Amino acid sequence: MRSQLDTIEKINALRKSKNAVILAHYYQEEAIQDIADFVGDSLELAKKAAETSADIIVFAGVYFMAETAKILNSDKKVLVPDLNAGCSLADGCPATDFAAFLKNYPQHKVVTYINTSAEVKALSDYVCTSSNAEKVINAIPKEQPIIFAPDKNLGAYLNKVTGRNMLLWDGSCIVHEAFSIDKLIELHLEYPTAKIVAHPESEDPILRVAHCIGSTSQMLQYIRNSEDETFIVATEAGILHQLKKQLPYKTLIPAPAREDNSCACSECAFMKMNTLEKLYRCLRDETPEVTIDEILRLKAIKPIEQMLAL
């Protein structure tokens, strides 16, 4: 405990002396969430990255998030605690494969989820997050054919709610595909008054039984505003930390994962690669630093600006 307090003190001193801001995703470990200047989902963090006046951005999340911050802030130093903190969605959509796929559909507009590399963003017409994906799709004329990548579950959900027939890339999130519908039903029988909230990256059977489907921030808002007391939460378990701090009087239960998962709940091993000690070292040494070629950055920023404008 003393060691952790010492690390926190060192981080706070460095943050002040270097004019640094720490941005953390809801899925980070509790100690990182507690020390961050701002905790949010992908859309909220992208906005904060675009608005910050700090000289250094320490992005406690996965690599594509830090890369997005760099795309939006070419003049700022962007650091990430662990360069190996990746994402199954981004990794499952290599730019070379995606570019070859797009050649078969030259008339399609390309909408990509923010969980992609800078190279894939540069191939896109629009970028979206789970918070604003429906709004982005609805802003495109209905007669315009669309390719949506890389999350097929989010894409299928968007097709359902918008009435579109988008062509979907075959990618998925290993965290949100780990939930067990059978275990979820059993759990709900145990807590029959509980409301089920789910992220749209989850598979269709999970979404069919959910009372609320939304991004991390939208789920938070639903639980915060609801008069109900008990909730089963189908997203990465890190979200429960903020919920418990804000709503200690509510009962929050992580949705159960399948038998082959290492945890009873669903956690992102990539997100958990970042630690408080790694955060301290990266701020102290100003490394690992996220860099991006300027020509690529200018291509990748266009679809992100389209999203932020909406």
JOLINPE-V90719 format. One record per backbone hydrogen bond with DSSP energy under -0.5 kcal/mol. NH is the residue of the N-H (numbers start at 1). CO is the residue of the C=O. Records with the same first field share a line. If there is no record, write none. Layout:
NH: CO, CO
//
This chain:
5: 1
6: 2
7: 3
8: 4
9: 5
10: 6
11: 7
12: 8
13: 9
14: 10
15: 11
16: 12
17: 13
18: 14
19: 16
20: 15
21: 56
23: 21, 58
24: 38
25: 60
26: 40
28: 25
32: 29
33: 29
34: 30
35: 31
36: 32
37: 22
38: 22
40: 24
45: 41
46: 42
47: 43
48: 44
49: 45
50: 46
51: 47
52: 48
55: 19
56: 19
57: 77
58: 21, 56
59: 57, 79
60: 23, 58
61: 59
63: 85
65: 62
66: 62
67: 63
68: 64
69: 65
70: 66
71: 67
72: 68
73: 69, 70
76: 73
77: 55
78: 76
79: 57, 77
80: 288
85: 82
86: 84
91: 87
92: 88
93: 90
98: 94
99: 95
100: 96
101: 97
102: 98
103: 99
104: 101
105: 102
108: 105
109: 145
111: 109, 147
112: 110, 126
113: 149
114: 128
116: 114
121: 117
122: 118
123: 119, 120
124: 121
125: 110
126: 110
127: 303
128: 112
133: 129
136: 132
137: 133
138: 134
139: 135, 136
140: 137
144: 141
145: 143
147: 109
148: 167
149: 111
152: 150, 171
155: 151
156: 152
157: 153
158: 154
159: 155
160: 156
161: 157
162: 158
163: 159
167: 146
169: 148
171: 150, 169
174: 172
177: 173
178: 175
180: 256
181: 179
184: 180
185: 181
186: 182
187: 183
188: 184
189: 185
190: 186
191: 187
192: 189
194: 191
195: 230
197: 195, 232
198: 212
199: 234
202: 199
203: 176
206: 203
207: 203
208: 204
209: 205, 206
210: 206, 207
211: 196
212: 196
214: 198
219: 215
220: 216
221: 217
222: 218
223: 219
224: 220
225: 221
226: 222
231: 251
232: 195
233: 231, 253
234: 197, 232
235: 233
237: 266
239: 236
240: 237
241: 238
242: 238
243: 239
244: 240
245: 241
246: 242
247: 243
250: 247
251: 229
252: 250
253: 231
255: 233
257: 264
258: 178
261: 258
267: 265
269: 267
272: 268
273: 270
274: 271
279: 275
280: 276
281: 277
282: 278
283: 279
284: 280
285: 281
286: 282
287: 282
290: 78
291: 289
297: 293
298: 294
299: 295
300: 296
301: 297
302: 298
303: 299
304: 300
305: 301
306: 302
307: 303
308: 304
309: 305
310: 306
//
